């Protein structure tokens, strides 16, 4: 189905756009990472149940990247 390819392309774009955050010192808030990752895990299961296998896989990878961001060490905030 064409929808599978469209959603897959979107997920790949999201993965690529998250990579700078993974490698930088500044991270999004933990609540953002947890909520976004959790919702994406649900979307991945949903894609699988609809037989959108590429969508399910790439959404699962996107959720995993958000999970990595959730557990990465945060730099200390320095108040001057």
SEFI-573750 format. One line per field, with one value per residue: residue in three letters; x, y, z of N, C-alpha, C in turn; residue number from 1. Coordinates in Angstrom, 1 decimal. Atoms other than C-alpha are relative to their C-alpha. Example, Ala and Ser with C-alpha at 12.3 -4.5 7.8 and 13.67 -1.06 7.14 Angstrom:
<rs>
residuo	(ALA_SER) .
n_x	(0.9_-0.9) .
n_y	(-1.2_-1.1) .
n_z	(0.0_0.0) .
ca_x	(12.3_13.7) .
ca_y	(-4.5_-1.1) .
ca_z	(7.8_7.1) .
c_x	(0.9_-0.8) .
c_y	(1.2_1.1) .
c_z	(0.0_0.8) .
num	(1_2) .
</rs>
This chain:
<rs>
residuo	(UNK_UNK_UNK_UNK_UNK_UNK_UNK_UNK_UNK_UNK_UNK_UNK_UNK_UNK_UNK_UNK_UNK_UNK_UNK_UNK_UNK_UNK_UNK_UNK_UNK_UNK_UNK_UNK_UNK_UNK_UNK_UNK_UNK_UNK_UNK_UNK_UNK_UNK_UNK_UNK_UNK_UNK_UNK_UNK_UNK_UNK_UNK_UNK_UNK_UNK_UNK_UNK_UNK_UNK_UNK_UNK_UNK_UNK_UNK_UNK_UNK_UNK_UNK_UNK_UNK_UNK_UNK_UNK_UNK_UNK_UNK_UNK_UNK_UNK_UNK_UNK_UNK_UNK_UNK_UNK) .
n_x	(0.8_-0.7_-0.1_-1.2_-1.2_0.1_-0.2_-1.4_-0.8_0.2_-0.7_-1.4_-0.3_-0.1_-1.3_-1.1_0.1_-0.3_-1.4_-0.8_0.3_-0.6_-1.5_-0.3_0.0_1.3_1.0_1.3_0.4_0.3_1.4_0.3_-0.6_0.8_1.3_-0.1_-0.4_1.2_1.0_-0.6_0.1_1.4_0.2_-0.7_0.9_1.1_-0.4_-0.2_1.3_0.6_-0.9_-1.0_-1.2_-1.1_0.4_-0.2_-1.4_-0.6_0.6_-0.7_-1.4_0.2_0.3_-1.3_-0.9_0.5_-0.4_-1.4_-0.1_0.5_-0.9_-1.4_-0.4_0.2_-1.1_0.5_0.3_-0.9_0.6_-1.1) .
n_y	(-1.2_-1.3_-0.6_0.6_-0.7_-1.4_-0.1_0.4_-1.2_-0.9_0.5_-0.2_-1.5_-0.2_0.6_-0.8_-1.3_0.2_0.3_-1.0_0.0_1.1_-0.2_-1.3_0.0_-0.5_1.0_-0.4_0.4_1.4_0.2_0.0_1.2_1.1_0.0_0.2_1.4_0.9_-0.1_0.6_1.5_0.4_-0.1_1.1_1.1_-0.3_0.2_1.4_0.7_-0.4_0.6_-1.0_0.5_-1.0_-1.0_0.6_0.1_-1.3_-0.7_0.6_-0.5_-1.4_0.1_0.4_-1.2_-0.8_0.6_-0.3_-1.4_0.0_0.6_-0.6_-0.9_-1.4_-0.9_-0.8_-1.4_-0.9_-1.3_-1.0) .
n_z	(0.0_0.1_-1.3_-0.7_0.5_-0.4_-1.5_-0.2_0.4_-1.1_-1.2_0.3_-0.2_-1.4_-0.6_0.4_-0.7_-1.5_-0.2_-0.6_-1.4_-0.6_0.0_-0.6_-1.5_-0.4_0.2_-0.3_-1.3_-0.2_0.2_1.4_0.5_-0.4_0.6_1.5_0.3_-0.3_1.0_1.3_-0.2_0.3_1.4_0.7_-0.1_0.9_1.4_0.2_0.1_1.3_1.0_0.5_-0.7_0.1_-1.0_-1.4_-0.3_-0.1_-1.2_-1.1_-0.1_-0.5_-1.5_-0.7_0.0_-1.0_-1.2_-0.3_-0.5_-1.4_-0.9_0.1_-1.1_0.3_-0.5_-1.2_0.3_-0.8_-0.2_-0.3) .
ca_x	(0.0_1.1_0.3_3.0_5.6_4.3_4.3_7.7_9.2_7.8_9.3_12.7_12.6_11.8_14.7_17.1_15.8_16.3_19.9_21.4_19.6_21.0_24.6_24.3_24.7_21.3_18.3_14.6_12.7_12.3_8.5_8.5_10.8_8.7_5.3_6.4_8.2_5.2_2.8_5.1_5.3_1.5_1.5_4.1_1.8_-1.1_0.8_1.7_-2.0_-2.9_-0.2_1.9_5.1_7.6_5.7_5.7_9.4_10.4_8.0_9.5_13.0_11.7_10.3_13.6_15.5_13.1_13.8_17.5_17.0_15.0_17.8_20.8_22.6_21.6_24.2_24.0_22.5_24.9_23.4_25.7) .
ca_y	(0.0_3.5_4.6_2.3_4.1_7.5_6.9_5.1_8.2_10.4_8.2_8.3_12.1_12.1_9.8_11.9_15.1_13.6_12.6_16.0_15.9_12.5_13.7_17.2_18.1_19.8_17.4_17.8_17.5_14.0_14.3_15.1_12.1_9.7_10.8_10.9_7.6_5.9_7.2_6.1_2.5_2.4_3.7_1.0_-1.7_-0.1_-0.1_-3.7_-4.7_-2.8_-4.8_-1.7_-3.4_-0.8_1.8_-0.4_-0.9_2.7_4.0_1.5_2.8_6.4_5.5_3.8_7.1_9.0_6.4_6.9_10.6_9.9_7.9_10.0_11.9_15.5_18.3_20.2_23.6_26.2_29.3_32.4) .
ca_z	(0.0_-0.8_2.7_4.1_2.0_2.9_6.7_6.4_4.6_7.4_10.1_8.4_8.3_12.0_12.8_10.8_12.5_16.0_15.4_16.2_19.6_20.3_19.7_21.3_25.0_25.1_25.4_25.2_28.5_29.9_29.9_26.2_25.5_27.5_26.2_22.5_22.7_24.4_21.9_19.0_20.5_20.4_16.8_15.8_17.1_15.3_12.1_12.5_13.1_9.8_7.9_7.4_8.2_7.0_9.0_12.1_11.9_11.2_13.9_16.3_15.5_16.0_19.4_20.3_19.4_21.7_24.4_24.0_24.5_27.6_29.2_28.1_30.7_30.9_31.3_34.6_34.4_35.6_37.1_37.0) .
c_x	(0.9_0.1_1.2_1.2_0.0_0.4_1.5_1.0_0.0_0.8_1.5_0.5_0.1_1.2_1.2_0.0_0.3_1.5_0.9_-0.3_0.7_1.5_0.4_-0.1_-1.4_-1.1_-1.4_-0.4_-0.4_-1.5_-0.3_0.5_-0.9_-1.4_0.1_0.4_-1.1_-1.0_0.5_0.0_-1.4_-0.3_0.7_-0.9_-1.2_0.3_0.2_-1.4_-0.7_0.8_0.8_1.3_1.2_-0.3_0.2_1.4_0.7_-0.6_0.6_1.4_-0.1_-0.3_1.2_0.9_-0.5_0.3_1.5_0.2_-0.5_1.0_1.4_0.2_-0.2_1.2_-0.6_-0.2_0.8_-0.6_1.1_-0.6) .
c_y	(1.2_0.7_-0.5_0.8_1.4_0.2_-0.4_1.2_1.0_-0.4_0.2_1.4_0.3_-0.5_0.9_1.4_-0.1_-0.3_1.1_0.1_-1.1_0.3_1.4_-0.1_0.4_-1.1_0.5_-0.5_-1.5_-0.4_-0.1_-1.3_-1.2_-0.1_-0.3_-1.4_-1.0_0.0_-0.7_-1.6_-0.5_0.1_-1.1_-1.3_0.1_-0.3_-1.5_-0.7_0.4_-0.6_1.0_-0.2_0.9_1.1_-0.4_0.0_1.3_0.8_-0.6_0.6_1.5_0.1_-0.4_1.2_0.9_-0.6_0.2_1.4_0.1_-0.5_0.6_0.9_1.5_0.8_0.8_1.4_0.9_1.4_1.0_1.2) .
c_z	(0.0_1.3_0.8_-0.3_0.5_1.5_0.2_-0.3_1.1_1.2_-0.2_0.2_1.5_0.6_-0.3_0.8_1.5_0.2_0.6_1.5_0.8_0.3_0.7_1.6_0.5_-0.4_0.2_1.4_0.1_-0.2_-1.5_-0.6_0.3_-0.7_-1.5_-0.3_0.3_-1.0_-1.3_0.1_-0.3_-1.5_-0.8_0.1_-0.9_-1.4_-0.3_-0.2_-1.3_-1.1_-0.7_0.7_0.0_1.0_1.4_0.4_0.1_1.2_1.2_0.2_0.5_1.5_0.8_0.1_1.1_1.4_0.3_0.5_1.4_1.0_-0.1_1.1_-0.4_0.6_1.1_-0.5_1.0_0.0_0.4_0.7) .
num	(1_2_3_4_5_6_7_8_9_10_11_12_13_14_15_16_17_18_19_20_21_22_23_24_25_26_27_28_29_30_31_32_33_34_35_36_37_38_39_40_41_42_43_44_45_46_47_48_49_50_51_52_53_54_55_56_57_58_59_60_61_62_63_64_65_66_67_68_69_70_71_72_73_74_75_76_77_78_79_80) .
</rs>
